[in-house]
Amino acid sequence: MYVIKYDVRPRPNNPDYGKVMSREVTIIVNESTSVAAEAAARSLLDRIECDVESQDEASWLDIDIYAAGTPGRAIVERAQAEGIALILGPRFPP
């Protein structure tokens, strides 16, 4: 499983277009290679009408770093079950 962080910009068909210049997103992908994880993450960003401005991080994620019952563990478990999970971070301007 991989966690990938991006700075993204909404496209004209995105409801945030014109209101948000950029936003941080974290995507957790249940794939065994970084290449497959990045492809899945970028496909998701295409579906939600966002362009990648930069990729901040891509690293292997071990679910066991999160204690059972915590919000972080729940998100990672969702990604395990559904294949991918999107976490929207801060946007600019706020």
Residue pairs with C-beta under 8 A, 6 or more apart in sequence:
1 28
1 29
1 30
1 31
1 37
1 60
1 61
1 62
1 63
1 76
1 79
1 80
2 28
2 29
2 31
2 34
2 37
2 38
2 58
2 59
2 60
2 61
3 26
3 27
3 28
3 29
3 57
3 58
3 59
3 61
4 26
4 27
4 28
4 29
4 37
4 38
4 41
4 55
4 57
4 58
5 24
5 25
5 26
5 27
5 55
5 56
5 57
5 58
6 24
6 25
6 26
6 27
6 41
6 45
6 52
6 53
6 54
6 55
6 56
7 22
7 23
7 24
7 25
7 52
7 53
7 54
7 56
8 22
8 23
8 24
8 25
8 45
8 50
8 51
8 52
8 53
9 21
9 22
9 23
9 50
9 51
9 53
10 16
10 17
10 20
10 23
10 49
10 50
10 51
11 17
11 49
11 50
11 51
12 49
13 49
14 48
14 49
14 50
16 23
16 91
17 49
20 91
20 92
20 93
21 91
21 92
21 93
22 53
22 91
22 92
23 50
23 88
23 89
23 90
23 91
23 92
24 56
24 88
24 89
24 90
24 91
25 45
25 50
25 86
25 87
25 88
25 89
26 86
26 87
26 89
27 41
27 44
27 45
27 84
27 85
27 86
27 87
28 61
28 75
28 76
28 79
28 84
28 85
28 87
29 36
29 37
29 38
29 40
29 41
29 79
29 83
29 84
30 79
30 80
30 82
30 83
30 84
31 37
31 40
34 58
34 60
37 58
38 55
38 58
40 83
40 84
41 84
42 52
44 84
44 86
45 51
45 52
48 86
61 76
63 73
63 76
63 77
63 80
66 72
66 73
66 76
67 73
75 85
75 87
76 85
78 85
79 85
